[in-house]
């Protein structure tokens, strides 16, 4: 129901309440039973059991579980030993624990919303004004609000006096809204223009009012946001989606490879049990067991780096999503701007306008003094620091006064105030009277078109024409304009009312103010543009102000569009999807509008980062791929709904976070290159060897050791690789791009083929060629050589993947010290397993001769030589540095 356009009589009748006495107690009790408490419903949280099931339902995990079951069965029935199933189960358990720990960073947005409700409200029931717990309010209650109160529910004003309400958390406007019980509001009016309504969770900054409650709990505007948070599901990040697709592909590869090798084995007369063991080996070979853990470690290291850059990540996958971000939808107030009204221009009559940074003449100084005297903003000292408190437009005046070396307290002492006509939304004026050395002066400030000038003064017409011209100049710059007039008296007038004090004024001048952009916003927007990221402004503020700020910092360019919330509302979702790329600024929008904009970009395949600080931003923050809240000015609701919090409220920090995200994502791709090259080669090695009738070149427990030690240990250190030099000059990776895009699949295929050839060559030599007088060729010798070559070449490959184009000799083997020493450790572990008798027995290996070791060593370093030659060719063709 549109309460703002109905008459009060209709509202009282519809709600069954009395304007003076309010509800009867029994009425209120019945309504409370029907409507429920004035609080927000909580989203049901997922239990540990459900989280565990999610982890165990991953495709790669299922493959490992099946492999563990088969391996355990064979250990029991065939006496193969329990080392293999225990290792597989340990890896599954470790991945599940890390995954659940990541998910337990549960969102607390609704709790934060709930806490925003004031605990008590002033309510009239049965004609008695009484304090009441806000959760017990019901529609029809008559409430009284005054300066300092948090509004406990949505209500329609019955009466108001100088009432100002801070609604920035809900509407995005930095200036308090003037409320008027007599205002006429149309049904189509956006939240910020519903001047006869009060909204739950907003702060009364001035005046008082009486209102009738029309909505409580989830039916309030704040409650609708809570519902949006409940109904808005966080989409999976691009990396999550790509890894899910990878898992599906690996499962297909594992099943297909298992079927092929089972058929080949049966054709060669192998037993079913042997083929089951081979299937276990293939399952192990197909799954990069350490990949989930390495990805988590890489993301965690990125989080640590971001903390040092003033960005706190609340949800780990958001790090990678940042790296893929192609659109930043940013709130204006407090995000791109300073959330602090600032005077930018001042004009004293008969002079030229001056910027706030210019040197003031006496006339501008006197005008600023008059504005300050007619202001109620105050200065409070707390632990030696001065804080200016009051209406944003008045605090802007006091800040400029101090910047010009003057003091309001001294000014008030010299010209004491003797009377005041408070600001009234119907007059749009405020007047103060001060005693001076010559007598008295009344000072009136307010809207330019409401200052009544003296029609008999000779200069009035001239000043009026000049003032109109200057006012239009200020308005074109989207400045909020305040005008000032004054009147001098020899004696204090008998009638100190508007009819006397606010008529026949002498015009003094104008000031133009705005909530200015943050100094770093323009550079940040340009840096984002260079990285292929579009910045879009979404704000609840007026279109003129939003467009001016957007144009100043480079968001709104010649070919871009700026539209209002009303225009957006008339667009269908499909029409918005078609036009969204052309729109750079949205003004006067609602929380629902913000979600529509985010989802329209997402429907175009873009990865969206949404920034904001208010309650009104929370649903869009949750719907976006990366919700980013301001840490200083941000509400608890915005922070809790976000994936990332900026501790310095600096828009430029987002660009730094994107750079870190790109580094993380590229390092994850390097990890895939590193791990899958080995995993795919293991499958090929086994299928080809069995197809040729050579038998298994490596067994399951040997593959596990390679995958955990040779791949896993050094793989962890890829998280510390520096960003590629041109990373922030590249376009974001499209959302629909596969995990193997940009040639990654080809590189993996090439390396997997190379490993296959080298490992089979070593296996063939060991099995069929006697190269030593002391050790005869045998299947066991071949397996041992294949195991060492596959393990060592995998470790050597980590130096290949550290850069896409740069030579490891220019980067330096030891430039990433943890990686270097982990690689050395892996090489020695594999060597130790192949030469220590006890370990050889567990992993079914045999001794090798010096000649065998020479062959193994030479074959293991071939991948490094091949990749270096490929990089050299790329640099020669101008594809790298």
Order of alpha helices (4+ residues) and beta strands (2+ residues): alpha-alpha-alpha-alpha-alpha-alpha-beta-beta-beta-beta-alpha-beta-beta-beta-alpha-alpha-alpha-alpha-beta-alpha-beta-beta-beta-alpha-beta-beta-alpha-alpha-beta-beta-beta-alpha-beta-alpha-beta-alpha-beta-alpha-beta-alpha-alpha-beta-alpha-beta-alpha-beta-alpha-beta-alpha-alpha-alpha-alpha-alpha-alpha-alpha-alpha
